[in-house]
């Protein structure tokens, strides 16, 4: 009987017609990447925030990214943040995190996580030098909403690889101060194509860098509701999110 069982086992193996629970087992699917969209304001509140939230949620649904949103700074604890691959500051303004929350966010980035800043993220936390280094610059001023031309200067990135060299858009165009030398500029704003620019020929408008163990991406677009209906701008945001969560081009 034992000889017969052994023979059947050998034949089974050769013909690959039998299996065991071990050979049938497959590793579970990796969890979807997750991001937290944070939109607290302590200064100006952009009308486009709800539209931007909805647009990012839709991008998440279409691209396999879990998206949570909150305006509650209590979400910034070490235990809560560790479930996210990146945090998006969507037109946050002024002082939005207390000292304890700031420390938790610094630790989060140092663990290799990502940050995305959209529009007024640079109009945020002027008294927190670490944040200035993370986001890459601070907002200084802006002229009236008007058309302008963006020059895409670096296409070796998921946020810009698909963009035209010359990208005309209408938005609220920020001027910046405290621009960090560590950023890699992806696109500049051509100040000859609109009125009110103060940063000169190399006016940065979108950039990225690795910082303090993590990754940061920023785009100055996104003031208007219409921004979040532009396919190129939405793809631009998605590419920045993918970079921040570690899906580099």
MARBA-3410 file (N, C-alpha, C, O; in Angstrom, 1 decimal):
249
0.8,-1.2,0.0,0.0,0.0,0.0,0.9,1.3,0.0,0.6,2.2,-0.7 ~ 1.9,1.3,0.8,2.8,2.4,0.9,3.5,2.6,-0.4,3.7,3.8,-0.9 ~ 3.9,1.5,-1.1,4.5,1.7,-2.4,3.6,2.3,-3.4,4.0,3.1,-4.2 ~ 2.3,1.9,-3.4,1.3,2.4,-4.3,1.1,3.9,-4.1,1.0,4.7,-5.0 ~ 1.1,4.3,-2.8,0.9,5.7,-2.4,2.1,6.6,-2.9,1.9,7.7,-3.4
3.3,6.0,-2.7,4.5,6.7,-3.2,4.5,6.9,-4.7,4.9,7.9,-5.2 ~ 4.1,5.8,-5.4,4.0,5.8,-6.9,3.1,6.9,-7.3,3.4,7.7,-8.3 ~ 1.9,7.0,-6.7,0.9,8.0,-7.1,1.4,9.4,-6.8,1.1,10.3,-7.6 ~ 2.1,9.5,-5.7,2.6,10.9,-5.4,3.6,11.3,-6.4,3.6,12.5,-6.8 ~ 4.5,10.4,-6.8,5.5,10.7,-7.8,4.9,11.1,-9.2,5.3,12.0,-9.8
3.9,10.3,-9.6,3.2,10.5,-10.8,2.5,11.9,-10.8,2.5,12.6,-11.8 ~ 1.9,12.2,-9.6,1.2,13.4,-9.5,2.1,14.6,-9.6,1.8,15.6,-10.3 ~ 3.3,14.5,-9.0,4.3,15.6,-9.1,4.8,15.8,-10.6,4.9,16.9,-11.0 ~ 5.0,14.7,-11.3,5.5,14.7,-12.6,4.5,15.4,-13.5,4.8,16.2,-14.4 ~ 3.2,15.0,-13.4,2.2,15.5,-14.3,1.6,16.8,-13.8,0.8,17.5,-14.5
2.1,17.3,-12.6,1.6,18.6,-12.0,0.0,18.5,-11.9,-0.6,19.6,-12.0 ~ -0.5,17.4,-11.7,-1.9,17.2,-11.6,-2.5,17.3,-10.2,-3.7,17.3,-10.0 ~ -1.6,17.3,-9.2,-2.0,17.3,-7.8,-1.4,18.6,-7.1,-0.4,19.1,-7.6 ~ -2.0,18.9,-6.1,-1.5,20.1,-5.3,-1.8,19.9,-3.9,-2.6,19.1,-3.5 ~ -1.1,20.7,-3.1,-1.3,20.7,-1.6,-1.7,22.1,-1.2,-1.7,23.0,-2.0
-2.1,22.2,0.0,-2.5,23.5,0.5,-1.4,24.5,0.4,-1.6,25.7,0.2 ~ -0.1,24.0,0.5,1.0,24.9,0.5,1.2,25.4,-0.9,1.5,26.6,-1.1 ~ 1.1,24.5,-1.9,1.3,25.0,-3.3,0.2,25.8,-3.8,0.4,26.6,-4.7 ~ -1.0,25.7,-3.2,-2.1,26.5,-3.7,-2.1,27.9,-3.1,-2.7,28.8,-3.6 ~ -1.4,28.1,-2.0,-1.4,29.4,-1.3,-0.7,30.4,-2.1,0.3,30.2,-2.7
-1.3,31.6,-2.1,-0.7,32.8,-2.8,-0.6,33.9,-1.8,-1.4,34.1,-0.9 ~ 0.4,34.7,-1.9,0.6,35.9,-1.0,-0.6,36.8,-1.2,-1.0,37.0,-2.3 ~ -1.0,37.5,-0.1,-2.1,38.4,-0.2,-1.6,39.6,-1.0,-0.5,40.0,-1.1 ~ -2.6,40.3,-1.7,-2.3,41.5,-2.5,-1.7,42.6,-1.6,-2.2,42.7,-0.4 ~ -0.7,43.3,-2.1,-0.2,44.4,-1.3,-1.3,45.5,-1.1,-2.1,45.7,-2.1
-1.4,46.1,0.0,-2.4,47.1,0.2,-2.2,48.3,-0.7,-1.1,48.6,-1.1 ~ -3.3,48.9,-1.1,-3.3,50.1,-2.0,-2.5,51.2,-1.2,-2.7,51.3,0.0 ~ -1.8,52.0,-2.0,-1.2,53.2,-1.3,-2.3,54.1,-0.8,-3.4,54.1,-1.3 ~ -2.0,54.9,0.3,-3.0,55.7,0.9,-2.4,57.1,1.1,-1.3,57.3,1.5 ~ -3.3,58.1,0.9,-2.9,59.5,1.2,-3.9,60.2,2.0,-5.1,59.8,2.1
-3.5,61.2,2.7,-4.3,62.0,3.6,-4.3,63.4,3.0,-3.3,64.1,2.9 ~ -5.5,63.9,2.6,-5.6,65.3,2.1,-6.0,66.2,3.2,-7.1,66.0,3.8 ~ -5.2,67.1,3.5,-5.4,68.0,4.7,-5.7,69.4,4.2,-5.0,70.0,3.3 ~ -6.8,70.0,4.6,-7.2,71.3,4.0,-7.7,72.3,5.1,-8.5,73.2,4.8 ~ -7.1,72.3,6.3,-7.4,73.2,7.3,-6.9,74.6,6.9,-5.8,74.8,6.3
-7.7,75.6,7.2,-7.3,77.0,6.9,-7.4,77.8,8.2,-8.4,77.7,9.0 ~ -6.4,78.7,8.5,-6.5,79.6,9.6,-6.4,81.0,9.1,-6.3,82.0,9.8 ~ -6.4,81.2,7.7,-6.4,82.5,7.1,-7.4,82.4,6.0,-8.5,82.0,6.2 ~ -7.0,82.9,4.8,-7.9,82.9,3.6,-8.3,81.4,3.3,-7.5,80.5,3.3 ~ -9.6,81.3,3.0,-10.2,79.9,2.7,-10.5,79.9,1.2,-11.4,80.7,0.8
-9.9,79.1,0.4,-10.1,79.1,-1.0,-11.5,78.4,-1.3,-11.8,77.3,-0.8 ~ -12.2,79.0,-2.2,-13.5,78.4,-2.6,-13.3,77.1,-3.3,-14.2,76.3,-3.4 ~ -12.1,76.9,-3.9,-11.9,75.7,-4.7,-11.5,74.5,-3.9,-11.4,73.4,-4.4 ~ -11.4,74.6,-2.6,-11.0,73.4,-1.7,-12.0,72.2,-1.9,-11.5,71.1,-2.1 ~ -13.3,72.4,-1.8,-14.2,71.2,-2.0,-14.0,70.6,-3.4,-14.1,69.4,-3.5
-13.9,71.4,-4.4,-13.7,70.9,-5.7,-12.4,70.1,-5.8,-12.3,69.1,-6.5 ~ -11.3,70.7,-5.2,-10.0,70.0,-5.2,-10.1,68.7,-4.5,-9.5,67.7,-5.0 ~ -10.7,68.7,-3.4,-10.9,67.4,-2.6,-11.6,66.4,-3.5,-11.1,65.2,-3.6 ~ -12.7,66.7,-4.1,-13.4,65.8,-4.9,-12.6,65.3,-6.1,-12.6,64.1,-6.4 ~ -11.8,66.2,-6.7,-11.0,65.8,-7.8,-9.9,64.8,-7.4,-9.6,63.9,-8.1
-9.3,65.0,-6.2,-8.2,64.1,-5.8,-8.8,62.8,-5.4,-8.2,61.7,-5.6 ~ -10.0,62.8,-4.8,-10.7,61.5,-4.5,-11.0,60.7,-5.8,-10.8,59.5,-5.8 ~ -11.4,61.4,-6.8,-11.6,60.8,-8.1,-10.3,60.2,-8.7,-10.3,59.1,-9.2 ~ -9.2,61.0,-8.6,-8.0,60.5,-9.1,-7.6,59.2,-8.3,-7.0,58.3,-8.9 ~ -7.8,59.2,-7.0,-7.5,58.0,-6.2,-8.3,56.8,-6.7,-7.8,55.7,-6.8
-9.6,57.0,-6.9,-10.5,55.9,-7.3,-10.0,55.3,-8.7,-10.0,54.1,-8.9 ~ -9.6,56.2,-9.5,-9.2,55.8,-10.9,-7.8,55.2,-11.0,-7.4,54.6,-11.9 ~ -7.0,55.4,-9.9,-5.6,55.0,-9.9,-5.1,54.1,-8.8,-4.0,54.0,-8.5 ~ -6.1,53.6,-8.1,-5.8,52.6,-7.0,-5.1,53.2,-5.8,-4.3,52.6,-5.2 ~ -5.5,54.4,-5.5,-5.0,55.1,-4.3,-6.1,55.4,-3.3,-7.1,56.0,-3.7
-5.9,55.0,-2.1,-6.9,55.3,-1.0,-6.7,56.7,-0.6,-5.6,57.2,-0.3 ~ -7.8,57.5,-0.6,-7.8,58.9,-0.3,-8.7,59.2,0.9,-9.9,59.0,0.9 ~ -8.1,59.7,2.0,-8.9,60.2,3.2,-8.7,61.7,3.2,-7.6,62.2,2.7 ~ -9.7,62.5,3.6,-9.6,63.9,3.7,-10.0,64.4,5.1,-10.8,63.8,5.8 ~ -9.4,65.5,5.5,-9.7,66.0,6.8,-9.2,67.5,6.9,-8.2,67.9,6.3
-10.0,68.3,7.7,-9.5,69.6,8.1,-9.2,69.6,9.6,-8.9,70.7,10.2 ~ -9.1,68.5,10.2,-8.9,68.3,11.7,-7.4,68.0,11.9,-6.9,67.0,11.5 ~ -6.7,69.0,12.5,-5.3,68.8,12.8,-5.0,67.7,13.8,-3.9,67.3,13.9 ~ -6.0,67.2,14.5,-5.8,66.1,15.4,-5.4,64.8,14.7,-5.0,63.9,15.3 ~ -5.6,64.8,13.4,-5.1,63.6,12.6,-3.6,63.5,12.6,-3.0,62.5,12.2
-2.9,64.6,13.0,-1.4,64.6,12.9,-0.8,64.0,14.2,-0.3,64.7,15.1 ~ -1.0,62.7,14.4,-0.3,61.9,15.4,0.5,60.8,14.7,0.3,60.5,13.6 ~ 1.5,60.4,15.4,2.4,59.3,14.9,1.6,58.1,14.5,1.8,57.5,13.4 ~ 0.7,57.7,15.4,0.0,56.5,15.1,-1.0,56.6,13.9,-1.1,55.7,13.1 ~ -1.6,57.8,13.8,-2.5,57.9,12.7,-1.8,58.1,11.3,-2.2,57.5,10.3
-0.7,58.9,11.3,0.0,59.2,10.1,0.6,58.0,9.5,0.8,58.0,8.2 ~ 1.0,57.0,10.3,1.8,55.9,9.7,1.0,55.1,8.7,1.6,54.3,8.0 ~ -0.3,55.3,8.7,-1.1,54.5,7.7,-1.0,55.1,6.3,-1.5,54.5,5.3 ~ -0.5,56.3,6.2,-0.5,57.0,4.9,0.9,57.1,4.3,1.9,57.2,5.0 ~ 1.0,56.9,2.9,2.2,57.0,2.2,2.6,58.5,1.9,3.8,58.8,1.7
1.6,59.4,1.9,1.9,60.8,1.6,0.7,61.6,2.2,-0.4,61.1,2.4 ~ 1.0,62.8,2.5,0.1,63.8,3.0,0.0,65.0,2.0,1.1,65.5,1.6 ~ -1.2,65.4,1.6,-1.4,66.5,0.7,-1.9,67.7,1.5,-2.9,67.6,2.2 ~ -1.2,68.8,1.4,-1.7,70.1,2.0,-2.4,70.8,0.8,-1.8,71.3,-0.1 ~ -3.7,70.8,0.8,-4.5,71.4,-0.2,-5.0,72.8,0.2,-5.9,73.0,0.9
-4.3,73.8,-0.3,-4.6,75.2,0.0,-4.8,75.5,1.5,-5.7,76.2,1.8 ~ -4.0,74.9,2.3,-3.9,75.2,3.7,-3.4,76.7,3.8,-2.7,77.2,2.9 ~ -3.8,77.3,4.9,-3.3,78.7,5.1,-3.0,79.0,6.6,-3.7,78.5,7.5 ~ -1.9,79.7,6.8,-1.4,80.2,8.1,-1.1,79.0,9.0,-0.6,78.0,8.6 ~ -1.4,79.2,10.3,-0.9,78.3,11.4,-1.9,77.2,11.6,-2.9,77.4,12.2
-1.6,76.0,11.0,-2.6,74.9,11.0,-2.3,73.8,12.0,-3.1,73.0,12.3 ~ -1.0,73.7,12.5,-0.6,72.6,13.3,0.1,73.2,14.6,0.8,74.2,14.5 ~ -0.2,72.6,15.7,0.5,73.0,17.0,1.8,72.3,17.1,2.2,71.5,16.2 ~ 2.6,72.6,18.1,3.9,72.1,18.2,4.0,70.6,18.3,4.8,70.0,17.6 ~ 3.0,69.9,19.0,3.0,68.5,19.0,2.7,67.9,17.7,3.3,66.9,17.3
1.8,68.5,17.0,1.4,68.0,15.7,2.5,68.2,14.6,2.7,67.4,13.8 ~ 3.2,69.3,14.8,4.4,69.6,13.9,5.4,68.5,14.1,6.0,68.0,13.2 ~ 5.7,68.2,15.4,6.7,67.1,15.7,6.3,65.8,15.1,7.2,65.1,14.6 ~ 5.0,65.4,15.2,4.6,64.2,14.6,4.8,64.2,13.1,5.1,63.1,12.5 ~ 4.5,65.3,12.4,4.7,65.4,11.0,6.1,65.3,10.6,6.5,64.7,9.6
7.0,66.0,11.3,8.4,65.9,11.0,8.9,64.5,11.1,9.7,64.0,10.3 ~ 8.5,63.8,12.2,8.9,62.3,12.3,8.3,61.5,11.2,9.0,60.6,10.7 ~ 7.1,61.8,10.7,6.5,61.1,9.6,7.4,61.2,8.3,7.7,60.2,7.7 ~ 7.8,62.4,8.0,8.7,62.6,6.8,10.0,61.9,7.0,10.5,61.4,6.0 ~ 10.5,62.0,8.2,11.9,61.3,8.4,11.8,59.8,8.3,12.8,59.1,8.2
10.6,59.3,8.4,10.4,57.8,8.2,10.3,57.5,6.7,10.1,56.3,6.3 ~ 10.6,58.5,5.8,10.6,58.2,4.4,9.3,58.4,3.7,9.1,57.9,2.6 ~ 8.4,59.1,4.3,7.1,59.4,3.7,7.1,60.6,2.8,8.1,61.3,2.7 ~ 5.9,60.9,2.2,5.9,62.0,1.2,4.9,63.1,1.5,4.0,63.0,2.4 ~ 5.2,64.2,0.9,4.4,65.5,1.0,4.1,66.0,-0.3,4.9,66.1,-1.2
2.8,66.5,-0.5,2.4,67.2,-1.7,1.8,68.5,-1.2,0.9,68.5,-0.4 ~ 2.3,69.6,-1.8,1.7,70.9,-1.5,1.0,71.5,-2.7,1.6,71.5,-3.8 ~ -0.2,71.9,-2.6,-1.0,72.5,-3.7,-1.4,73.9,-3.3,-2.0,74.2,-2.3 ~ -1.0,74.9,-4.2,-1.4,76.3,-4.2,-1.0,76.9,-2.8,0.2,77.1,-2.6 ~ -2.0,77.2,-2.0,-1.7,77.9,-0.7,-1.0,77.1,0.3,-0.8,77.6,1.4
-0.5,75.9,0.0,0.4,75.2,1.0,1.6,76.1,1.3,2.2,75.9,2.3 ~ 2.0,77.0,0.4,3.1,77.9,0.6,2.7,79.1,1.5,3.6,79.8,1.9 ~ 1.4,79.3,1.7,0.9,80.4,2.5,0.6,79.8,3.9,-0.4,80.2,4.5 ~ 1.5,79.0,4.4,1.2,78.2,5.6,2.4,78.1,6.5,3.5,78.0,6.0 ~ 2.2,78.2,7.8,3.2,77.9,8.8,4.5,78.7,8.6,5.6,78.2,8.4
4.3,80.1,8.6,5.5,81.0,8.4,6.4,80.9,9.6,7.6,81.3,9.5 ~ 6.0,80.5,10.7,6.9,80.4,11.9,7.5,79.1,12.1,8.1,78.9,13.2 ~ 7.5,78.2,11.2,8.0,76.8,11.3,9.1,76.6,10.2,8.7,76.2,9.1 ~ 10.3,76.9,10.5,11.4,76.9,9.5,11.5,75.5,8.8,11.8,75.4,7.6 ~ 11.3,74.4,9.5,11.4,73.1,8.9,10.3,73.0,7.8,10.6,72.4,6.8
9.2,73.5,8.0,8.1,73.5,7.0,8.5,74.3,5.7,8.3,73.8,4.6 ~ 9.1,75.4,5.9,9.6,76.2,4.8,10.6,75.4,3.9,10.6,75.4,2.7 ~ 11.5,74.6,4.6,12.4,73.8,3.9,11.7,72.6,3.2,12.1,72.2,2.1 ~ 10.7,72.1,3.8,9.9,71.0,3.2,9.2,71.4,2.0,9.3,70.9,0.9 ~ 8.3,72.5,2.1,7.5,72.9,1.0,8.3,73.6,-0.1,7.9,73.6,-1.2
9.4,74.2,0.3,10.3,74.7,-0.7,10.3,76.2,-0.9,11.3,76.8,-1.4 ~ 9.3,76.9,-0.4,9.3,78.4,-0.5,8.0,78.9,0.3,7.2,78.1,0.7 ~ 8.0,80.2,0.5,6.8,80.8,1.1,6.2,81.7,0.1,6.8,82.4,-0.7 ~ 4.8,81.8,0.2,4.1,82.8,-0.6,4.5,84.2,-0.2,4.7,84.5,0.9 ~ 4.6,85.1,-1.2,4.9,86.5,-1.0,3.7,87.4,-1.4,3.3,88.2,-0.6
3.2,87.2,-2.6,2.2,88.0,-3.1,1.6,87.4,-4.4,2.1,86.4,-4.9 ~ 0.5,88.0,-4.9,0.0,87.6,-6.2,-0.7,88.7,-6.9,-1.4,89.5,-6.2 ~ -0.7,88.8,-8.2,-1.5,89.7,-8.9,-2.9,89.1,-9.2,-3.3,88.0,-8.6 ~ -3.7,89.8,-9.9,-5.1,89.3,-10.3,-5.0,88.0,-11.1,-4.0,87.8,-11.8 ~ -6.0,87.2,-11.0,-6.1,86.0,-11.8,-6.1,86.4,-13.3,-6.8,87.3,-13.8
-5.2,85.7,-14.1,-5.0,86.0,-15.5,-4.3,84.9,-16.2,-3.7,84.0,-15.6 ~ -4.4,84.9,-17.5,-3.7,83.9,-18.3,-2.1,84.1,-18.2,-1.7,85.3,-18.1 ~ -1.4,83.0,-18.3,0.1,83.1,-18.3,0.6,81.9,-19.0,-0.1,80.9,-19.2 ~ 1.9,81.9,-19.3,2.5,80.7,-19.9,3.5,80.1,-18.9,4.4,80.8,-18.4 ~ 3.4,78.8,-18.7,4.3,78.0,-17.9,5.3,77.4,-18.9,4.9,76.8,-19.9
6.6,77.5,-18.6,7.6,76.8,-19.3,8.0,75.5,-18.6,8.6,75.6,-17.5 ~ 7.8,74.4,-19.2,8.1,73.1,-18.5,9.6,72.9,-18.8,10.0,72.6,-19.9 ~ 10.4,72.9,-17.8,11.9,72.9,-18.0,12.5,71.5,-17.6,13.7,71.3,-18.0 ~ 11.7,70.7,-17.0,12.2,69.4,-16.6,11.1,68.3,-16.7,10.1,68.4,-16.0 ~ 11.3,67.4,-17.7,10.3,66.4,-17.9,10.7,65.0,-17.4,10.1,64.0,-17.7
11.8,65.0,-16.6,12.2,63.7,-16.0,11.5,63.5,-14.7,12.1,63.1,-13.7 ~ 10.2,63.7,-14.7,9.4,63.5,-13.5,8.0,63.2,-13.9,7.5,63.6,-14.9 ~ 7.3,62.4,-13.0,6.0,61.9,-13.3,5.0,63.0,-13.3,3.9,62.9,-13.9 ~ 5.3,64.2,-12.7,4.3,65.3,-12.7,4.4,66.2,-14.0,3.6,67.0,-14.2 ~ 5.5,66.0,-14.8,5.7,66.9,-15.9,6.0,66.1,-17.2,6.1,66.8,-18.3
6.3,64.8,-17.2,6.8,64.1,-18.4,5.8,64.2,-19.6,6.3,64.1,-20.7 ~ 4.6,64.4,-19.3,3.5,64.4,-20.4,3.1,65.8,-20.8,2.4,66.0,-21.7 ~ 3.7,66.8,-20.1,3.2,68.2,-20.4,3.9,68.8,-21.6,5.0,68.4,-22.0 ~ 3.3,69.7,-22.3,3.9,70.4,-23.4,5.0,71.3,-22.9,5.0,71.7,-21.7 ~ 6.0,71.7,-23.7,7.1,72.6,-23.3,6.5,73.9,-22.9,7.0,74.5,-21.9
5.5,74.4,-23.6,4.8,75.6,-23.3,3.4,75.3,-22.9,2.6,74.7,-23.7 ~ 3.0,75.7,-21.7,1.8,75.2,-21.1,1.0,76.5,-20.7,1.2,77.0,-19.6 ~ 0.0,76.9,-21.5,-0.8,78.1,-21.2,-1.9,77.7,-20.2,-2.6,76.8,-20.4 ~ -2.0,78.5,-19.1,-3.1,78.3,-18.1,-3.6,79.6,-17.6,-2.9,80.7,-17.7 ~ -4.7,79.6,-17.0,-5.2,80.8,-16.3,-5.4,80.4,-14.8,-6.0,79.4,-14.5
-4.7,81.2,-13.9,-4.8,80.8,-12.5,-4.4,82.1,-11.7,-4.2,83.2,-12.3 ~ -4.2,81.9,-10.4,-3.7,83.0,-9.5,-2.2,82.7,-9.3,-1.9,81.7,-8.7 ~ -1.4,83.5,-9.9,0.0,83.2,-10.0,0.8,83.8,-8.8,0.9,85.0,-8.6 ~ 1.4,82.9,-8.0,2.1,83.3,-6.8,3.5,83.8,-7.1,4.2,83.3,-8.0 ~ 3.9,84.8,-6.3,5.3,85.2,-6.2,5.8,84.6,-4.9,5.0,84.4,-3.9
7.1,84.3,-4.8,7.6,83.5,-3.6,8.8,84.3,-3.0,9.5,85.1,-3.6 ~ 8.9,83.9,-1.7,10.1,84.3,-0.9,10.7,83.1,-0.2,10.0,82.1,-0.2 ~ 11.8,83.2,0.4,12.5,82.1,1.1,12.5,80.9,0.2,12.2,79.8,0.7 ~ 12.9,81.0,-1.1,12.9,79.9,-2.0,14.2,79.0,-1.6,15.3,79.6,-1.5 ~ 14.0,77.8,-1.4,15.0,76.9,-0.9,16.0,76.4,-2.0,15.5,76.1,-3.1
17.3,76.5,-1.8,18.2,76.1,-2.9,18.2,74.6,-3.2,18.8,74.2,-4.2 ~ 17.5,73.8,-2.3,17.6,72.3,-2.5,16.5,71.9,-3.5,16.5,70.7,-3.9 ~ 15.6,72.7,-3.9,14.5,72.2,-4.7,15.0,72.0,-6.2,15.9,72.7,-6.6 ~ 14.4,71.0,-6.9,14.6,70.9,-8.3,13.4,71.4,-9.0,12.3,70.9,-8.9 ~ 13.6,72.5,-9.7,12.4,73.2,-10.4,12.0,72.3,-11.6,12.9,71.9,-12.4
10.7,72.1,-11.7,10.2,71.4,-12.9,9.6,72.3,-13.9,9.6,71.9,-15.1 ~ 9.1,73.5,-13.5,8.4,74.4,-14.4,8.6,75.8,-13.9,8.6,76.0,-12.7 ~ 8.7,76.8,-14.8,8.8,78.2,-14.4,7.7,78.9,-15.1,7.1,78.5,-16.0 ~ 7.4,80.1,-14.5,6.4,81.0,-15.0,7.0,82.1,-15.8,7.9,82.8,-15.3 ~ 6.6,82.3,-17.1,7.1,83.3,-17.9,6.5,84.6,-17.6,5.4,84.9,-18.0
7.3,85.4,-16.9,6.7,86.7,-16.4,6.5,87.7,-17.5,5.8,88.7,-17.3 ~ 7.0,87.4,-18.7,6.7,88.3,-19.9,5.3,88.1,-20.4,4.9,88.9,-21.3 ~ 4.6,87.0,-20.0,3.3,86.7,-20.5,2.2,87.1,-19.6,1.0,86.9,-20.0 ~ 2.5,87.8,-18.5,1.4,88.3,-17.7,1.9,89.5,-16.8,3.1,89.8,-16.9 ~ 1.1,90.1,-16.1,1.5,91.2,-15.3,1.5,90.9,-13.8,0.6,90.2,-13.3
2.6,91.3,-13.1,2.6,91.2,-11.6,3.6,90.2,-11.1,3.6,90.0,-9.9 ~ 4.4,89.6,-12.0,5.5,88.7,-11.5,6.6,89.4,-10.9,7.0,90.5,-11.3 ~ 7.2,88.8,-9.8,8.4,89.5,-9.1,9.6,88.6,-8.9,10.6,89.0,-8.3 ~ 9.5,87.4,-9.4,10.6,86.4,-9.2,11.6,86.3,-10.4,12.6,85.6,-10.3 ~ 11.3,87.1,-11.5,12.2,87.1,-12.6,12.2,86.0,-13.5,11.2,85.3,-13.6
13.3,85.9,-14.3,13.3,84.9,-15.4,13.3,83.5,-15.0,12.9,82.6,-15.8 ~ 13.6,83.2,-13.7,13.6,81.8,-13.3,12.5,81.6,-12.2,12.7,80.8,-11.3 ~ 11.4,82.2,-12.4,10.2,82.2,-11.5,9.7,80.7,-11.3,9.1,80.2,-12.3 ~ 10.0,80.1,-10.2,9.5,78.7,-10.1,8.0,78.6,-9.9,7.5,79.4,-9.2 ~ 7.4,77.5,-10.5,6.0,77.4,-10.3,5.6,76.0,-9.9,4.5,75.7,-9.4
6.5,75.0,-10.1,6.3,73.6,-9.7,7.7,73.0,-9.4,8.6,73.3,-10.2 ~ 7.9,72.2,-8.4,9.2,71.7,-8.0,9.0,70.4,-7.2,7.9,70.1,-6.7 ~ 10.2,69.8,-7.0,10.2,68.6,-6.1,11.6,68.6,-5.4,12.5,69.2,-5.9 ~ 11.7,67.8,-4.4,13.0,67.5,-3.8,12.9,66.4,-2.8,11.8,66.2,-2.2 ~ 14.0,65.7,-2.5,14.0,64.8,-1.4,14.5,65.6,-0.2,15.4,66.4,-0.3
13.8,65.4,1.0,14.1,66.3,2.1,13.9,65.5,3.4,12.9,64.9,3.6 ~ 14.9,65.5,4.2,14.9,65.0,5.6,14.4,63.6,5.6,13.7,63.1,6.6 ~ 14.8,62.8,4.6,14.4,61.4,4.6,13.2,61.1,3.8,13.0,59.9,3.4 ~ 12.4,62.1,3.4,11.2,61.9,2.6,11.2,62.6,1.3,12.3,63.0,0.8 ~ 10.1,62.8,0.7,9.9,63.4,-0.6,8.9,64.4,-0.6,7.9,64.3,0.1
9.1,65.5,-1.3,8.2,66.6,-1.4,8.0,67.1,-2.8,8.9,67.3,-3.5 ~ 6.7,67.4,-3.1,6.4,68.0,-4.4,5.4,69.2,-4.2,4.6,69.1,-3.3 ~ 5.6,70.2,-4.9,4.7,71.4,-4.8,4.4,71.9,-6.2,5.2,72.0,-7.1 ~ 3.1,72.3,-6.3,2.6,73.0,-7.5,1.9,74.3,-7.1,1.0,74.2,-6.1 ~ 2.1,75.4,-7.7,1.4,76.6,-7.3,0.1,76.8,-7.9,-0.7,77.7,-7.5
-0.3,76.0,-8.9,-1.6,76.0,-9.5,-2.7,75.6,-8.5,-2.4,75.0,-7.5 ~ -4.0,75.8,-8.9,-5.1,75.3,-8.1,-5.9,76.2,-7.4,-6.7,75.8,-6.5 ~ -5.8,77.6,-7.7,-6.6,78.5,-7.0,-8.1,78.4,-7.5,-9.0,78.5,-6.7 ~ -8.3,78.3,-8.8,-9.6,78.3,-9.3,-10.3,77.0,-9.3,-9.7,75.9,-9.4 ~ -11.6,77.0,-9.3,-12.4,75.8,-9.5,-12.1,75.1,-10.8,-12.1,73.9,-10.9
-11.9,75.9,-11.8,-11.7,75.4,-13.2,-10.4,74.6,-13.3,-10.3,73.7,-14.1 ~ -9.5,74.9,-12.4,-8.2,74.1,-12.4,-8.4,72.6,-12.3,-7.8,71.8,-12.9 ~ -9.4,72.3,-11.5,-9.7,70.8,-11.1,-10.6,70.2,-12.2,-11.0,69.0,-12.0 ~ -10.8,70.9,-13.3,-11.5,70.3,-14.4,-10.5,70.1,-15.6,-10.9,69.7,-16.7 ~ -9.3,70.6,-15.5,-8.3,70.6,-16.5,-7.6,69.2,-16.5,-6.9,68.9,-15.6
-7.7,68.4,-17.6,-7.0,67.1,-17.6,-5.5,67.2,-17.4,-5.0,66.4,-16.6 ~ -4.8,68.2,-18.0,-3.4,68.3,-17.8,-3.0,68.6,-16.3,-2.1,68.1,-15.8 ~ -3.8,69.5,-15.7,-3.5,69.9,-14.3,-3.8,68.7,-13.4,-3.0,68.5,-12.5 ~ -4.8,68.0,-13.6,-5.1,66.8,-12.8,-4.0,65.8,-12.9,-3.7,65.2,-12.0 ~ -3.6,65.6,-14.2,-2.5,64.6,-14.4,-1.2,65.1,-13.7,-0.4,64.3,-13.2
-1.0,66.4,-13.7,0.1,67.0,-13.0,0.1,66.7,-11.5,1.1,66.3,-10.9 ~ -1.1,66.9,-10.9,-1.3,66.6,-9.5,-1.0,65.1,-9.2,-0.4,64.7,-8.3 ~ -1.6,64.3,-10.1,-1.5,62.8,-9.9,0.0,62.4,-9.9,0.4,61.6,-9.1 ~ 0.7,63.0,-10.9,2.2,62.7,-11.0,2.9,63.1,-9.7,3.8,62.4,-9.3 ~ 2.5,64.2,-9.2,3.2,64.7,-7.9,2.8,63.7,-6.8,3.7,63.4,-5.9
1.6,63.3,-6.7,1.2,62.3,-5.6,1.9,61.0,-5.8,2.4,60.5,-4.8 ~ 2.0,60.5,-7.0,2.7,59.3,-7.3,4.2,59.4,-6.9,4.8,58.4,-6.3 ~ 4.8,60.5,-7.2,6.2,60.7,-6.7,6.3,60.7,-5.2,7.2,60.1,-4.6 ~ 5.4,61.4,-4.5,5.4,61.5,-3.1,5.2,60.2,-2.4,5.8,59.9,-1.3 ~ 4.4,59.3,-2.9,4.1,58.0,-2.3,5.2,57.0,-2.7,5.2,55.9,-2.2
6.1,57.4,-3.6,7.2,56.5,-3.9,7.2,55.9,-5.3,8.1,55.1,-5.6 ~ 6.1,56.2,-6.0,6.0,55.7,-7.4,6.8,56.6,-8.3,6.1,57.4,-9.1 ~ 8.1,56.6,-8.3,8.8,57.5,-9.2,8.7,57.1,-10.6,8.6,55.9,-10.9 ~ 8.9,58.1,-11.5,8.9,57.8,-12.9,10.1,57.0,-13.3,10.3,56.6,-14.4
END
